[in-house]
Amino acid sequence: MASRSYGVLCQRAVVVKILSRGMSAAAHPQSQVDFLKGEPHRKHPGVTNLKTLRLPDELQTAARSIIHRAQVTRLTDRSRSLTNFLWSRKRAVEDSTLRQKAVSLEKELWEKAMETRGEMDEQLLGDRIRKKVFSELRKTTYHWTTMKYDEELGVVYMAARLAGGYAAVRRAINEIKKRDPSFAPQSLLDFGSGLGTVAWASHSCWGDTLKEMVCVDSSGPMNILAERLLKGDDERAEPHIKQVYFRQFLPVSPKVQFDLVAAAFTLSELLNVKDREEAVLTLWRKTSSYLVLVENGTKEGHRLLMEARDTVLKKQEKTVHDTRPASVFAPCPHERACPKMTLEPITPCNFQQMYHPLSLPGHHDRQAEKFSYLILTRTEPSEAEAEAEGVDWARLTAPVQRRTRHVHCRMCCPDGQLQHLVVTARKHSRDVYRCARSSDWGDQLPIIQGVDGDAQSESQ
């Protein structure tokens, strides 16, 4: 009798559970939207993060051989110092800003001097003030210098940045690979190619689909090191990746375009706004499908990318060779002003990729590369993206905090606002909730139109 009663109770519980699911589905129409496209929740279309990355075996072996043969003294200390220097690097102060600062300081000093100058000659006083202005500017102005890589410094850079730079680029272009699976680039242009990490990362993504890769870097020693890496540090060997060509200057013709154009950690090496603007517009002219820009995940790196975004989206060129409009592919889910730039204090929009560094003394088993990136495109949205009507995708801008029956998600949304959303199965549907639990920093999360979630503005 007891077992029969227990069975009846179990049946009732199942019925109640089914009914509650039906009511939840009716209350939340988003659960009926097919944004998963047949994928499991942990691999939903917004997941673009990669597991801990390793350098390709051939690249790792070649790099270790070159470093071993170079016998650079204090390599570990020097590579650490170079990493810190590059991370903390700022843009050069613009001449116009410097002049404005000098005029303001000179005016302030004159006002103070006029109150106490007594019988001092005006010309002598003026000379003293000008010297004081120059002295103050020297103390307070950031001294930007061009990085000049000889062979030894190139080896130090390799030990410091090869693996981290590869991880950042590989993660950025994975966004294209995941969201536009039909894209099969045949040509690549890498501006500021350095050690050739963009070529290696692109080859890891698309393999022999790439028939031509042009690497442009003004440093001759860096180009030589990049070629040695491709040949496994053996001059007589065939390069591991074929059809890679090294140049010190960009191709001249504006009509020559490449399927994929990239510049990784390059904008920060250009002297001023004018140089960066000209470089970005030149790269955009040479872009047939996607332009990928990667910088350090710092305030400066983020500012440089937002500056580049505005240049491409808003700058009107006199001669237009390709009339297809530019649009932001990633990471921004909108083309409005970046909401992170309005926060106090300003926080960079950055992301993180775990990787295994070169196996050298002082390097840990796993490291994190923090980077910012921007992908602009001329292509129309793919069919898969266009079909997902009623679904917008927000970008997760911080690590996801998973709690019992709810998930804290900090996101940049398609309306240009930063939101802190607490996702639950009850309010947002079981599918969205499970996707949120499976997502992480840098992924996209589906937002179903017409559903009011428990959202808070980040700026409040």
C-alpha positions in Angstrom: 0.0 0.0 0.0 2.8 2.3 0.9 4.7 1.6 -2.3 1.5 2.3 -4.3 1.0 5.7 -2.6 4.7 6.5 -3.3 4.2 5.6 -7.0 1.1 7.9 -7.2 3.1 10.8 -5.6 5.9 10.3 -8.1 3.5 10.4 -11.0 1.9 13.6 -9.7 5.3 15.1 -9.3 6.2 14.3 -12.9 2.9 15.8 -14.1 3.5 19.0 -12.0 7.0 19.3 -13.4 5.8 18.9 -17.0 3.0 21.4 -16.5 5.4 23.9 -14.9 7.7 23.5 -17.9 4.8 24.2 -20.2 3.7 27.3 -18.3 7.3 28.5 -18.3 7.6 28.1 -22.1 4.3 29.9 -22.5 5.4 32.7 -20.2 8.8 33.0 -21.9 8.5 32.9 -25.7 12.3 33.1 -25.9 12.6 29.4 -25.1 10.9 28.7 -28.5 13.5 30.7 -30.4 16.0 28.4 -32.1 19.2 30.3 -31.4 21.1 27.2 -30.6 21.0 25.9 -34.2 21.3 22.3 -33.0 24.4 22.9 -30.9 24.6 21.9 -27.2 24.5 24.7 -24.7 28.2 24.5 -23.9 28.9 25.0 -27.6 26.2 27.6 -28.4 26.9 30.0 -31.3 28.1 32.8 -29.0 31.0 30.7 -27.6 34.3 31.9 -29.2 36.7 31.3 -26.3 39.5 28.8 -26.8 41.0 26.3 -24.4 44.6 26.9 -23.3 46.6 27.4 -26.5 50.0 26.0 -27.4 52.3 27.3 -30.1 52.4 25.0 -33.2 55.1 22.4 -32.6 57.2 23.6 -35.6 57.1 27.2 -34.3 58.0 26.2 -30.8 60.9 24.0 -31.9 62.3 26.8 -34.2 62.0 29.5 -31.6 63.8 27.4 -29.0 66.6 26.6 -31.4 67.1 30.3 -32.4 67.1 31.4 -28.7 69.5 28.6 -27.8 71.9 29.6 -30.6 71.7 33.3 -29.8 73.0 32.9 -26.3 71.6 36.2 -25.1 72.8 37.1 -21.6 70.2 37.7 -18.9 67.5 36.6 -21.3 64.9 35.9 -18.6 65.3 39.3 -16.9 65.5 41.2 -20.2 62.3 39.5 -21.6 60.5 40.3 -18.4 61.6 44.0 -18.6 60.6 44.2 -22.2 57.2 42.8 -21.5 56.6 45.3 -18.7 57.8 48.2 -20.9 55.5 47.3 -23.8 52.6 46.8 -21.5 53.0 50.1 -19.8 53.7 52.0 -23.0 51.6 55.0 -23.8 51.0 57.0 -27.0 53.3 59.8 -27.9 52.0 63.2 -26.8 50.6 65.1 -29.8 52.5 68.3 -30.8 49.3 70.3 -30.6 48.6 69.1 -27.1 52.2 69.9 -26.1 51.9 73.5 -27.5 48.6 74.0 -25.7 50.1 72.8 -22.4 53.1 75.1 -22.9 51.0 78.2 -23.6 48.8 77.5 -20.6 51.8 77.0 -18.3 53.6 80.1 -19.6 50.4 82.2 -19.0 50.2 80.9 -15.4 53.8 81.7 -14.7 53.5 85.2 -16.1 50.5 85.9 -13.9 52.4 84.8 -10.8 55.6 86.7 -11.9 53.7 90.0 -12.5 52.7 90.0 -8.9 56.2 89.7 -7.5 58.7 90.7 -10.3 59.6 94.1 -8.8 62.2 95.9 -11.0 63.3 92.8 -13.0 63.8 93.4 -16.7 60.8 92.0 -18.7 63.1 90.3 -21.3 65.1 88.6 -18.5 61.9 87.5 -16.8 60.6 86.1 -20.1 63.7 84.0 -20.6 63.4 82.6 -17.1 59.7 81.7 -17.6 60.5 80.0 -20.9 63.2 77.9 -19.2 60.9 77.1 -16.4 58.2 76.0 -19.0 60.7 73.7 -20.8 61.9 72.2 -17.5 58.3 71.4 -16.4 57.4 69.9 -19.7 60.4 67.7 -19.7 59.5 66.4 -16.2 55.8 65.8 -16.9 55.7 64.7 -20.6 55.8 61.0 -21.5 58.9 60.4 -23.5 57.9 58.1 -26.4 60.6 56.4 -28.4 60.5 54.3 -31.5 61.3 50.6 -30.9 64.4 49.6 -33.0 64.9 45.9 -33.1 68.3 44.5 -33.9 68.9 40.7 -34.0 69.5 40.4 -30.2 66.5 42.5 -29.2 64.4 40.5 -31.7 65.4 37.3 -29.8 64.5 39.0 -26.5 61.1 40.0 -28.0 60.6 36.4 -29.2 61.2 35.0 -25.7 58.9 37.6 -24.2 56.0 37.9 -26.7 55.9 35.1 -29.3 53.5 32.9 -27.4 51.3 35.6 -25.9 51.0 37.5 -29.2 50.1 34.3 -31.0 47.4 33.5 -28.4 45.8 36.9 -28.7 45.7 36.8 -32.5 44.5 33.2 -32.6 41.6 34.0 -30.2 40.6 37.1 -32.2 40.4 35.4 -35.6 38.6 32.4 -34.0 35.7 34.8 -33.8 35.6 34.9 -37.6 36.1 31.1 -37.9 33.2 30.4 -35.5 30.7 33.0 -36.7 31.5 32.9 -40.4 32.4 29.2 -41.1 32.0 29.7 -44.9 34.8 32.3 -44.9 37.9 30.7 -46.5 40.5 33.4 -47.1 43.0 33.0 -49.9 45.1 36.1 -49.2 46.4 37.7 -46.1 48.2 41.0 -45.4 49.9 41.5 -42.0 51.0 45.0 -41.3 53.7 45.2 -38.6 54.2 41.5 -38.9 57.1 41.2 -36.5 57.8 37.5 -35.9 55.0 36.4 -38.2 52.6 35.3 -35.5 49.5 36.4 -37.6 50.6 34.1 -40.5 51.1 31.2 -38.1 47.7 31.8 -36.3 45.9 32.2 -39.6 47.4 29.0 -41.0 46.3 27.2 -37.8 42.7 28.4 -38.6 42.5 28.0 -42.3 45.5 25.9 -43.3 46.3 25.6 -47.0 43.3 27.6 -48.0 45.6 30.6 -47.7 47.6 30.9 -51.0 49.3 34.2 -50.4 50.5 35.9 -47.2 52.3 39.2 -47.3 54.1 40.2 -44.1 55.1 43.9 -43.9 57.5 45.1 -41.2 60.0 48.0 -41.4 62.5 46.1 -39.3 64.9 44.0 -41.5 66.2 41.9 -38.5 62.6 41.0 -37.5 61.8 39.8 -41.0 64.9 37.7 -41.0 63.9 36.1 -37.7 60.4 35.5 -39.0 61.8 33.7 -42.0 64.1 31.6 -39.8 61.0 30.6 -37.7 59.2 29.5 -40.9 62.2 27.3 -41.9 62.7 25.7 -38.5 66.0 27.6 -38.0 67.5 25.7 -41.0 68.4 27.9 -44.0 68.3 24.9 -46.4 64.9 23.7 -45.3 61.6 24.4 -47.0 59.4 26.8 -45.0 56.7 25.1 -43.0 54.1 27.6 -44.4 54.6 28.3 -48.0 53.7 31.4 -50.0 54.7 33.8 -47.2 56.4 36.9 -48.6 58.2 39.6 -46.5 58.2 43.3 -47.3 59.4 46.4 -45.6 56.7 48.6 -47.1 53.0 48.2 -47.9 52.0 47.4 -51.5 51.4 50.7 -53.3 48.3 50.1 -55.4 45.1 50.9 -53.6 43.2 48.5 -55.9 45.1 45.4 -54.6 42.9 43.9 -51.8 43.4 40.9 -49.4 40.7 38.7 -48.0 42.1 39.1 -44.5 44.1 42.1 -43.3 45.6 42.3 -39.8 47.7 44.6 -37.6 48.7 43.1 -34.2 50.3 45.4 -31.6 51.3 47.8 -34.4 49.1 50.9 -34.0 50.9 51.6 -30.7 54.2 51.8 -32.6 53.1 54.7 -34.8 54.1 58.2 -33.8 50.9 60.3 -33.9 47.2 60.4 -34.7 47.8 61.4 -38.3 50.2 58.4 -38.9 47.7 56.0 -37.3 44.8 57.4 -39.3 46.6 57.1 -42.6 47.7 53.5 -41.7 44.2 52.4 -40.7 42.6 53.9 -43.8 45.3 52.3 -46.0 44.6 48.9 -44.4 40.9 49.3 -44.8 41.3 50.1 -48.5 43.2 46.8 -48.8 40.5 44.8 -47.0 38.3 42.7 -49.1 36.4 41.0 -46.2 37.8 41.4 -42.7 40.2 43.8 -41.0 41.6 42.5 -37.6 43.3 44.9 -35.2 44.8 43.7 -31.9 46.4 45.7 -29.1 47.4 45.3 -25.5 44.4 45.1 -23.1 45.2 48.4 -21.5 43.5 51.8 -21.5 45.9 52.9 -24.2 45.3 49.8 -26.3 41.6 50.2 -26.1 41.7 53.9 -26.9 43.8 53.2 -30.0 41.2 50.7 -31.3 38.3 53.0 -30.7 40.2 55.7 -32.5 40.7 53.3 -35.4 37.0 52.3 -35.3 35.9 55.9 -35.6 38.4 56.5 -38.5 36.9 53.7 -40.6 33.3 54.3 -39.7 33.2 58.1 -39.9 36.1 59.3 -42.0 35.1 60.2 -45.6 37.8 59.5 -48.2 38.2 61.5 -51.3 38.5 58.5 -53.6 36.6 55.3 -52.8 37.7 52.2 -54.6 35.3 49.8 -52.7 31.9 51.2 -52.0 30.8 48.4 -49.6 30.2 50.0 -46.2 32.2 49.1 -43.1 30.5 47.5 -40.1 31.8 46.3 -36.7 32.0 42.5 -36.6 33.5 42.1 -33.1 33.7 42.6 -30.2 31.2 45.5 -30.1 27.6 44.5 -30.6 26.8 48.0 -31.8 28.3 50.9 -33.6 27.6 53.6 -30.9 30.2 55.3 -28.7 31.9 52.8 -26.5 30.2 52.9 -23.1 33.4 51.8 -21.3 35.0 55.1 -22.3 32.3 57.0 -20.3 33.0 55.2 -17.0 34.9 56.9 -14.2 37.5 55.7 -13.9 37.8 54.5 -17.6 38.2 50.8 -17.8 39.5 49.1 -21.0 37.4 46.7 -23.0 39.7 43.7 -22.9 39.6 40.0 -22.9 41.8 37.1 -21.8 43.3 34.0 -23.5 45.2 31.3 -21.6 48.3 29.9 -23.2 51.4 27.8 -22.6 54.5 30.0 -23.0 57.8 28.9 -24.5 59.4 26.4 -22.2 62.2 28.6 -21.0 63.6 29.3 -17.5 61.3 31.5 -15.5 58.2 30.8 -17.6 55.3 29.2 -15.8 53.2 26.3 -17.2 50.2 28.6 -18.0 49.9 32.3 -18.6 47.1 34.7 -19.4 47.3 37.1 -22.3 45.1 40.2 -21.7 44.3 41.9 -25.0 41.9 44.2 -26.8 40.8 43.7 -30.4 38.6 45.0 -33.1 37.3 43.3 -36.3 35.7 45.4 -39.1 34.1 43.8 -42.1 32.7 44.6 -45.5 30.6 41.3 -45.7 26.9 41.0 -45.1 25.7 39.0 -42.0 25.8 35.2 -42.7 22.6 33.3 -43.3 22.9 31.7 -39.9 23.1 35.0 -38.1 20.3 36.5 -40.3 17.9 33.6 -39.6 18.1 34.1 -35.8 15.3 36.7 -35.8 14.2 37.9 -32.4 17.7 37.2 -31.0 20.3 39.8 -30.2 23.7 39.0 -28.9 25.5 40.8 -26.1 29.2 40.6 -25.4 30.3 39.4 -22.0 32.9 42.0 -20.8 33.9 40.4 -17.5 34.3 36.8 -16.0 30.9 35.1 -15.5 30.0 34.6 -11.9 28.1 31.3 -11.5 25.9 31.0 -8.4 23.2 28.6 -7.2 20.4 28.8 -9.7 21.5 32.1 -11.1 24.4 33.6 -13.1 25.9 37.1 -12.9 26.7 38.4 -16.4 28.2 41.8 -17.1 27.6 42.7 -20.8 27.9 45.3 -23.5 24.4 45.2 -25.2 23.2 46.0 -28.7 21.7 49.2 -27.4 25.1 50.5 -26.5 24.7 50.2 -22.8 26.6 48.2 -20.2 24.3 45.9 -18.2 24.7 43.6 -15.2 22.2 40.9 -15.8 21.3 38.2 -13.3 20.2 35.3 -15.5 17.8 32.6 -14.1 15.9 29.8 -15.8 12.7 31.2 -14.4 13.0 34.7 -15.9 15.0 34.0 -19.0 14.3 30.4 -20.0 16.2 27.2 -19.4 18.1 27.6 -22.7 19.4 31.1 -22.0 20.3 30.2 -18.4 22.3 27.1 -19.5 24.0 29.1 -22.2 24.9 31.7 -19.6 26.4 29.1 -17.3 28.4 27.7 -20.2 29.7 31.1 -21.4 32.7 33.1 -20.2 34.4 36.4 -20.6 34.6 37.4 -24.2 31.7 35.2 -25.4 28.4 36.4 -26.7 25.2 35.7 -24.9 21.7 35.6 -26.6 19.3 38.3 -25.5 15.7 37.5 -26.6 13.7 40.6 -27.7 10.7 41.4 -25.7 11.9 39.9 -22.4 12.4 42.0 -19.4 15.3 40.7 -17.3 16.7 41.7 -14.0 19.2 44.1 -15.5 21.2 46.9 -13.9 23.1 49.6 -15.7 26.8 49.3 -15.0 27.2 53.1 -14.9 24.9 53.4 -11.9 
